[in-house]
Amino acid sequence: MKIFDKYYKKYDLWYERNRFAYLSELEAIKKVLPKKGKGLEIGVGTARFAKPLGIKYGIDPSKKMLEIAKKKGVNVRLGMEKNYLLKTLLLIMLQLLLLSVL
């Protein structure tokens, strides 16, 4: 989405300027996030949450944000078309299923 590509720097800057809010959100998520298993963050953005939470997979409509997420080590996919999310989720589920069988 063009809006996220336009404001990707301001997105991360907001979290830097509002560090207490960011850390509070991070702690709240940690309390409900399963301790085991693999995760996929839908709307991963710059991996601001995925990286510290140990989430290794993400999908987002912003190319600029995904470039930052990749640098942080998150395996990302661009989600744009209407059925892209469903296709991506099915592929990831298939990969995880195959890994658990092997």
SVG drawing of the C-alpha trace seen along z (x, -y; Angstrom):
<svg xmlns="http://www.w3.org/2000/svg" viewBox="-9 -11 29 48">
<polyline fill="none" stroke="black" stroke-width="0.4" points="0.0,0.0 1.4,-3.3 0.5,-5.1 2.8,-2.7 5.6,-3.1 5.2,-6.9 5.3,-7.0 7.5,-4.0 10.2,-6.2 7.6,-8.0 6.1,-4.6 9.4,-3.6 10.0,-7.1 6.7,-7.2 7.8,-4.1 11.1,-5.7 9.4,-8.9 6.8,-6.9 9.1,-4.3 7.0,-3.7 3.9,-2.9 6.0,-0.6 7.4,1.3 4.0,1.6 2.5,3.0 5.5,5.4 5.0,6.7 1.2,7.1 1.8,9.2 4.4,11.3 1.9,12.3 -0.5,13.8 1.9,15.1 2.5,18.9 6.0,19.8 6.4,22.7 5.8,23.0 6.3,20.7 4.5,17.5 3.5,15.4 2.9,11.7 0.3,10.3 1.1,6.6 4.7,7.2 5.8,3.7 9.4,3.1 9.4,6.1 9.3,3.7 7.3,6.3 8.3,9.5 12.0,9.3 11.9,8.9 9.0,11.5 11.0,14.1 8.5,14.2 10.4,15.4 7.7,14.9 5.8,11.9 3.6,10.5 3.0,6.8 1.8,4.6 4.7,2.2 7.9,2.9 9.8,0.2 8.8,1.6 9.7,5.2 13.2,4.1 13.7,3.0 12.1,6.2 14.4,8.3 17.5,6.6 16.3,7.6 16.3,11.3 12.5,11.8 11.4,14.0 8.9,11.7 6.5,11.8 4.8,8.9 1.0,9.1 -0.9,7.2 -3.6,9.0 -6.9,10.0 -6.1,13.7 -2.4,13.3 -2.8,13.6 -4.7,16.8 -2.2,18.3 0.7,17.3 -0.9,18.8 -1.6,22.0 1.9,22.3 3.4,21.5 1.1,24.1 2.1,26.7 5.8,26.0 5.3,26.3 3.4,29.5 6.1,30.9 8.8,29.9 6.9,31.5 6.6,34.8 10.2,35.0"/>
</svg>
